[in-house]
Amino acid sequence: MSELHRYVGYVVVGILSIGWLLGVVLWVARREAGDLFWRWLVAAQVVAIVQAAVGIALLVIGRWPLTWLHIVYGLGPIAIFAIGHLLAREEAFERRPWIPFAMASFISFGLSLRALMTGLGLG
C-alpha cells in the first residue's frame, strides 16, 4: 500500500466515523441535521471518491492489494452513498433525509475500516 493511499484510508475512516456519530447524536437529541451535517456529507463523498481514485490508479500501475476484497471494501462506500441518495428521496425519509446518510456512513465506515485493515495486513 502506498503511503498516500494509507493516509487517505485513515482520513476516509475518520470522516465516515464522524458521520455516523453525528447521526447518533441527532437521533438521540431528536434534532434535525443542520449545515454541519450536510457539509460533512459533501466532504465524506469527495474523500470516498478520492480514495477510490487513488486505489484505481494503484491498480493501473500494477500495485494489486493482498486480497480482492480490499477492492470491494474500497469501492463500497461510493455505492452505499448512492443508495443513501435514493433512500433520502423516499417518502419515509421526507422529514428526516439525513437518516439514510447516517446509516450509509455507518456501513461505509465498517467497509473502509476493513479495507484499511486488509491494506495494512491486519486481517
CORQUIJO-V477463 format. One record per residue. N is the residue number from 0. SS is DSSP state (H for helix, E for strand, - for the rest). Layout:
n: [N:N]
ss: [SS:SS]
This chain:
n: [0:1:2:3:4:5:6:7:8:9:10:11:12:13:14:15:16:17:18:19:20:21:22:23:24:25:26:27:28:29:30:31:32:33:34:35:36:37:38:39:40:41:42:43:44:45:46:47:48:49:50:51:52:53:54:55:56:57:58:59:60:61:62:63:64:65:66:67:68:69:70:71:72:73:74:75:76:77:78:79:80:81:82:83:84:85:86:87:88:89:90:91:92:93:94:95:96:97:98:99:100:101:102:103:104:105:106:107:108:109:110:111:112:113:114:115:116:117:118:119:120:121:122]
ss: [-:-:H:H:H:H:H:H:H:H:H:H:H:H:H:H:H:H:H:H:H:H:H:H:H:H:H:H:H:-:-:-:-:-:H:H:H:H:H:H:H:H:H:H:H:H:H:H:H:H:H:H:H:H:H:H:H:H:H:H:-:-:-:-:-:-:-:-:H:H:H:H:H:H:H:H:H:H:H:H:H:H:H:H:H:H:H:H:-:-:H:H:H:-:-:-:-:H:H:H:H:H:H:H:H:H:H:H:H:H:H:H:H:H:H:H:H:H:H:-:-:-:-]
